[in-house]
Amino acid sequence: MSLIQGATGDWEIVIGLEVHAQISSQSKLFSGSSTEFGAQANSQVSMVDAAMPGMLPVINKYCVEQAVKTGLGLKAEINLYSVFDRKNYFYPDLPQGYQISQFKHPIVGEGIVYLDMKDGETIEVGIERLHMEQDAGKSMHDQHPSMSFVDLNRSGVALMEIVSKPDMRSSEQARAYVTKLRTILRYLGTCDGNMEQGSLRADVNVSVRRPGDELGTRCEIKNVNSIRFIGQAIEFEARRQVDIIEEGGEIVQQTRLFDPKSGTTRAMRSKEEAHDYRYFPDPDLLPLEIEQSMVDELAANLPELPDGKKARFIEEYGLNPYDAGVLIMDKASSDFFEDVAKGRDARLAVNWVTGDFFGAINKAGLDVASSPISADQLGALIDLIKDGTISGKIAKQVFEIIWEEGGDPAEIVESRGLKQVTDTGAIEAAVDAVIAGNPEKVEEVKAKPNMLGWFVGQVMKATQGKANPQAVNQLLRQRLGLD
């Protein structure tokens, strides 16, 4: 639990998130229009999306299946009966004057998400519900000095609104929750999770209270589209509320916006209650009734999900929970690791994947799929280390060569003379030369055996890093009488 220190004592932050996830589908929720991102404005708008008179919505079965898959991935209750409602409000980019959503009868009920925090604690965050709804269009205020334009390409795109229970108590937990939720959605293939494109965004509900007290009045911060911004918005908003209460004021329930430039939130409007939207069942859509057989079939074909994969990595490969947690946060990374580790030393594989490999792609701004080094190449490099052909130090040189030029690791080692020196005679000669040239250090190491590393470094330098480090260490200990 993360507490805020106020002038009058400690305060607890209470956080709930409403995550809007765009369903991965080639067409919209109630029309056949394309959902491709980045198309010319208003080029993907059917008469249904534009709310032309007489146009009727037709449910997209694939979107329903994607919502059910997501519910199953969240270990949630799947409701075989759900209802689409009209949520009435006026906004220029909402052509119908209402949004087709779900209110009292959502498609997915309660579920759970487990968060593995950095301190080793596991947090359980309850899922209240998941309902389907159509997205609105997009108002553009930067196209003309005195007018706003509207792009309806996004109008009617299928969304899943995933509503958490108010179970999070810090900005760190909220960031971990969105990260984990996005990972689950990507594993399932039900949302691409690209926050920079608006495919995933969150409404953040924040309140404060004295530890153990009743829930305080909450404020909702709308449409936060970055995990970093979610954390910043929570930190600012919680402190704002504490300061108001401690100065004798009251928190007014309202909708607020987060300004990334200033790191602050500002009031947008007073918070609406459900009755303000005048929900009623959409007369153009029958209640949605799903067969249990469809749910069972989707459940039987779910991919391995992050929690299951983490447990398997720990059991099958002997990884520690931290390394397993790092690998499973991205499906491509976990698949890459498995390709590298197959039939090899898993400990060596994870060190290279999470160390040199991740370091290189992060520095280059690449992802696993666009890496110039394949899993086969990295695996072959590890084989050369394992069989003693090269040392770990030489392997780093070979890694750099492959990254820049490509090629087969074994051929690179052979053609460039990078094989590790295992000839005892050659290593003995180098060891003897270093000892003979540093008599004063010899006396020091006998008094302080931990200085042996200095001698190892000198021998490795003399052999251009090609000597087998274990053989060097063993010979030095023998020659210096340290055994």
N, C-alpha and C positions, 0 to 999 in steps of 0.2 A: 504494500500500500504506500502510495506517495502522498505525503501531506504538505499543504501549503502553510507556511508560518505567517500568521497575521499578527497585528499589534495586540490582539486580545486572545491569542491562542492559536491552536492548530485547526486547519480546515481540511476536509476530505473532498476530492474531486469525484463526481459521479458522471460517467460518460456512456452514452448509447449512440450507436451509429446506424444510419439508414444509407446503405450502399446501393447505388443505382448501377447495375451491370447490364451493358448492352448485350443482348443474346447474339451469339455467333450464328448468323443465318444469312443466306443470300437475298432473302426478300423480307418485307416488313410483316408486322404482326397481323394486319388485316387487309393487306393488299400485296400485289405481286411486284411492286417497285423494288429496284435494287437498293441495297444498303451499303454499297461500296463507298469507302471514305475518300474525300478529296475531289469528288466530281464537281463539275461546274454548277453554280448555284441554280436551284430550281430545275435541274435536269432529271431528277429522279422522283418525280411527284405525279402520282396517278390522281384521277378525279376523286377517289376515296380519300387520299391523303389531303387533298385541297378542300375537302368537305363540300363538293358540288352537290346541289339539290338532287335528292333521289338516290344517291350512292349509298350502298349498304356494305358494312364490313363483313369479311369472311375470314374465320380464324385460320391461322397458319399452324397446321398439325406439327410440323417440325419444331416450331418455337415452343409448343406445349411439351414436347418430348425433352427439349433442352432444359426447360424449367424443372421437369420431374427428375431428370438426371442430376441437376444441381441440388435439389432437395435430398436425393439419395446420398450424394456426396457430403452433405451436411448432417448426415445421420438424422434426418428430419422425418416427420410424419407427412405422408403424401395424402392429400385429400382427394378422394375419387369424385367428389362433387364440389364444384366451385362456381362462382357467379361473377360476371363482368358488370361493373357499375359505371355510371357516368359521374365523374367528379367535375362539378360545374364551377368554372371561374373564367374571367376574361383576361386574355393577354394577347397582344398582337400576333405572336407566332403560334397561336393555338387556333387553327382555322375553324374547328367545329364550335368553339366557345365552351367546350368541355373536353375532358381527357377520359378515354376509356381505361379504366383501372379495375382493381378488385378491392373490396372494402371488408364486408363482414365475412365473406366466404373465400379466402385465398386458396390458391392451389397447393401451397405447402405450409404446414404448421410448424410446431416447435422442433428445433434441432440443437446442435452444439458444435462449437469450434474449440479445439485445444491449442493453447499458446505455450510454446516452450521459451521461457524467458532466459536472458543471458545469465542470470544468477542461479539457473538450474530449476527454478520454480515452474510448475505447470499451472496455467490459469485456464479455467473453463469459462467460456463466454457463451451464454445461451442465445439461440436464435428464436425470436418471437414468431416470425412468419416470413414467407417469401411470396410476394404476389406479382403478377404480370401486369404490365401497363404499356401504353404507347408513349413514345417520346414526343415532345413538342418540337416546333421548328427552332430556328435560331435568328434572333434579332441582331442586326449588324449596324452599329452606330458610328462606324468610322469610314463609311463609303461616300458620305455627302455632308457638307457643312451644316445643313439645316433640316435634313430628313434622315430617318432610319429606314433601312431596307430589311426585308425578311427573306431568309432562305429556308424553304420547306423541305429540303432533301432529307432532313432528320425527322420530319413529321411522320409519325406512324411507325418508326423503328421500334422493335420489341425490346422492352426493358424488363429486368427482374429487379424489384426493390427488395433487398434483403435487410430486414430490420432486426437489430440485436436487442437483447435485454440490457438494462443499464448496469452491466456487470464489470465494466472497466473502471479502474481507479487512478490511471496515470496516462499521460500522453504517450509514454513508452508502450504501454499495453495497447493503446488505440492504434499506434503505428504497427505493432506486431500483428494485431488482428486484421487490419486491412492487407498487410503483406501476406499473411497466411490464407486469407479468403481469396485473394487474387491468385495465389499458387494453386489452390484447390480448383478454381474455375478454369485455369489454364490446363491443368491435368485432365479435367473432364472435357475440355474443348467446348465449353458452353459460353465463354466470354474471353476475348483476347487480352483483356486487362490493360489495354494501352491508355493510361490516364492522360497522356499528352494529347491524345486524339478524342478524349471525352468518352471513351468506351467504359470507363469506370470512374465514378465520382461519388462523393459522400456528403451527406448532410450530417453535421456533428452536433449532437445534443449535449450540452454541458450545464451542470448545476454544481453547487457547493453546499456542504453541510458540516456541522460539527460531527466528528466520528461517532457513529451509533445513532444519530438523530434521524428523524423522518427526512424523506427526500426534499430537497429545496426546489425553488422555481427554476425551470430550465430555460435556456435560450438555444435556438437552433441556428447553426452557422451553415448556410446553404452552399451547395455545389463546390466543395473543396476538391481540387483535381490533382493533388500531389500528396504523397505520404508525408513528406517533410512539412508541407503547409498544414496538414492535419495536426501534426504535433505542435507547430507554432501557434495555430489558432486556439487550440485547447489551453496552452500555457497562458496566452494573453487573456482569453475570456475568463478563465478561472480566477486569475489575479484581479481582473476588473470587477468581478462579482464580489470577491472578498472585500475589496476596498470600499465598494458601495455599502455593503452590509455593516462593516465596521465603522463607517461614518454616519450610521443611523438611517441609511436609505433602504429601499426595498427593490428587489429584482423584479422587473416587469417581463412577463413571458413575451418574447418577440423573436422574429426572424432577423438574423444579422448576416452580413457579408464579411469575408476576410480579405484584407488588402495585403497581398504578398510584399509590396514595396515597403510599406510601413510596418508590417508585422502586427497590424491591429485589426479589430473587428469594428463594424459600425452598424447602426440600426438600419434595417430595410423596411420593416412593417411590423405591426403587432401580430403575434402568432395566431393563425386561424385554428379553430377547433373543427372537428369533423362535420358538425352541423352547418358550418359556414359554407361548405362545399355543396350542400344539398345533394348528397349521394342518393342515387336510386338505380335499380337494375336497368341495364341498357335494354330497351325494348327491341332492338335489332339483333340481339344475340341471345340464343337460348342458354340456359345453364350448361356449364361444361361438365360432362360426365365421362370419366376415364375408366376403362376396364382394368381390373387388377392384373390381368394377363400382360397388359402392356407395361405396367410398372415392374412386374416380375422379370420380363424380358430385358428391360433396360437395366435392372439391378444385376442381372446375370452377366451383362456385358460391360459393366463399369471397369475402367482401367484401374491399375494399382494407384492408390492415392497417397499423398505425402506421408501421413502418419504410418500407414502400413509399410511403405518403402523404407522409412527411417528405421523401424523395428527390424526389418529384414536386413538392412545394411549392417546394423549392430550385430545381429545374430550370424549372418552368413559370412561377412567380411571381417568381423571383429573390430569394427570401427568404434571410436568413442562417440558418445551422443552429440558432442559439438560438431565433429567433422561430418557425421551423418546428417545433422541438421543443416549444415551449410550446403551440402550436395543436393538435398531433396528440395530446396527452395526453388530450384529451376529444373524442369523436367529434362531439358537438353543437357544440362550439366550432369545430372544423375545418370543419364543414358551414356554420356561420354565417359564418365568414370567407370561404369560397368564394362564398357568396351575395352578400356585400358586395363582394368583389373582382371579380366577373364583369364584364368589359368596362371595368374602371376601373384607376386607378393602384394597383397592388398594395402599393407601399411606403406610400402614404397610408392604404390600407385596413388594413394590419396595424398601423400606428401607432394608428389609432383603435380597432380591435378589442381589441388587447392593452393599450392605455392607458386611455382614457376609459371604454370600454364595460366591460371586465373590472373596472376600478376601481369602477364604479357598481354592478354586480351583486354584487361581493364585499362592498362596504360595506352593501348592502341585504340581504345573506344570501340572494340569489336565484341561480338557475341560468339558463343560456341560454334554456331553454324557457319560463321564467316571466318573462323580461325584458319591461318595458313598451315597449321599443324594438325594432322588428323589423329584420331585415337590409335590407329595402327602404327603411325610413326612414333608417337609417344610410348606406346607399348614396346615397340622394338628397341627404343632407347633404354627403357627400364631393363629389358632383357640383357643388354650389354653391360649394365651396371651389375646386375645380379650374377652373371657368370664371370665377372672379374675382368672383362675385356677393357673396360674403362672405369675410372674412378668417378665419384659424384661430382668432383670439380671439373673433370674433363667433360662430363655429361652436360654441364651447363654451357660449355663452349659449343658442343654439338647441337644443343637445343637452339642456340642463337643462329647457328648456320642454317639449320632446317627452317627456322622462322623466316630468315631473310632470303634463302635460296631454294628451299625445298630439298628433296632427295631422300635416299634411304640411309638411315643412321649407320648401319654396318658398313656400307660403301664409303661414307664420309670418313669414318674412323680409319678405314683401311687406306684410302687414297691420301689422307692428310697425315698419316703417321701418328695418330693419336692414341694408339693402343697403350694400355697400362703396362709399365715395366714390372714384370714378375720375376725376371731373372735375378736370383739371389746374389750372384756375383756382382752384378752391376749395382744393386742396391747396397751391398756391403761396401763397395768402393766409395760410393757417395757418403755413406755413414761415417766411414773411417776418415774421409777427407774433412768432414765438418767437425768431427771430434778433435782431429789433429790441429785444425786451424783455430780452435777456440778453447785453449787450456783453462783460462780463467772461468769460462762458463761451465766447464766440466766440474770444477770444484764447487761451483754454486749449486748445480743440479743435484749433487750428492747430498748437500745440506737441505735443499728444497726440491724434492722430486717433482713437484707440480710445474717446474720449469721445463719439463721434458717437451712440452708443446713447442717451445722455441726451437729445439733441435729438430723436431719433426718438420716444422715450417722451413728450416734451412735446407733440409734434405729434399723436400718437395720442390723447393725453389731451384735447387741444383739439378734436379731431374725434369724440370719444366712441368711439374705437376703430374708426371706420368708414373711415378713409383707407387706401388701398392701401399696405401697408408698403414694397413695392418702389419705388413712385413717390415715397414720402416720402424714402426713403434716397437715391434718385438725385437728387432736387431739392436736398436738403440738401448733398450732396457738391458739386453745381454751385455753389450759393449761397456755400458756405464755402470754395470753391477747393481742395477736397481731391482732385479728380480729376487 
